[in-house]
Structure formats: C-alpha cells, structure tokens
Amino acid sequence: MAGFAQSLRAAWPRALLKLLGCLVAVSLLWTVVAPVYARSLALIGRALIPVLEAAPDTQYTVESGRLLANRTLWLPKQKRRVEFAMPLWDPAANYGVPLLATLILATPAWSWQRRGRALAVGLGLLTFTQIAFVLVTIVATQQGPVISRDGVLQLSDAPMKQYIFYALYHFFAIMGRGFFALLIYLGLIAVGWNTPAIPTVTRGRPVGRNRQRARRR
C-alpha cells in the first residue's frame, strides 16, 4: 500500500485525468453491458424460483436494464388476481461494477496484463455480491405489506423472517453501493502491488554511470 501511495503521489495529475477518462468510457460501456448483466442475474433467479418465490408463476424480466419480478396478488375483496412488477436490481443504483473497472484501469504503474487479471478477479468477486443482493431482494420483497385497491395486504406472517431479510436487504443496499467495490480494489492493491526493486549499492564499487566514469579515469 505504501508503494501504491508513493506512485500515486508522484503522478497524481496524470492519474486524475486518466481516472476521469476511464470513468466516462466505462460508464458509457455500462449502459450497453448492464442489460446483459441483468439477464444473467435473471437466469440465476429463474433457476431458484421454486426455492425463493411463494408464487410459482412469478416471472423475472429485464426492462431498460432493470431486473423486475412480475408477480400476482390475490385481492380478497374483489376475488381476483392482479399482476404487479417489483424492481429487484437497477444498474443506476448498483454502480459498483463500473466503479471497480474504472479504478483498476486507472491504476498507475500496472501493466495491461496485470489489469486484465485484476479485472477478472475483482469483477468475479463483485458479481458474487450482486448475486447475493438479488437473492436477498427476492425474498425481502415478499415480506412487507403491499398497498392495493383492497387496502394494505400483508404478504408474510413471519415477523422474524421479515426482520432478518429486511436487515440483509438494507445491508446490501447501503454497503453494496460502492463499498464492496472499494473493498475489493484495496484488496487487489494490497495483494498485487509490487514495489519496484531498488538496486543495492556495494561500498567501494561504483554503480551505473559512476562505474563508467571510473573506468575512463
């Protein structure tokens, strides 16, 4: 970490410009990649519908890059079912992926090969946190009350389960928005940063240019 701080301090104006440039480029790329990312999360959710969803007819769709849960709700007074969409994942709120990619690409003194390895490891770890967030959100959105034409309908009758998944949801919603990306980035820096080796100087023997000057004399 000390070597990273020294490298950043030595060339901070250039590093700042590079960071801003990477941020713009990655943000534009994220608008294209986010729908594909959301569809991948939807595939994982569909495989776990029998475990996570109380209603087996729930469908996960992606609209404008957002992952939605299309569920049905029984209205006892009207004696009919209505469909409603519940947002599960929004690329604008979950900006950890483009943030981590920007930080890795803008890291000074790293070769492109090392940046590629850091992107593979970092984005892989961050994706696991995104999957966990979606799975927790799926369960959490089935616990709270829903306002309908029949009034307020309570979806769950298990207060302890509601408390646990609400706590997990808020943890991922707050900490997952950038914190996980920064934590993974600092871990990559701590593990993968190599301080440039400083050549040792033997007393009584000139090194580099001094050696050449000594030979001329």
Buried (B, 14 or more C-beta within 10 A) or exposed (E): EEEBEEBBEEEEEEBEEBBEEBBEBBBEEBEEBBBEBBBBBBEEBEEEBEEBBEBEEBBBEBEEBBBBBBBEBEBEEEEEEEEEEBEBBBBEEBBBBBBBBBBBBBBBBBEEEBBEBBBEBBBEBBBEBBBBBBBBBBBBBBBBEBEBEBEEBEBBEEEEBBEBBBEBBEEBBEEBBBEBBEBBBEEBBEEBBEEEEEEEEEEEEEEEEEEEEEEEE
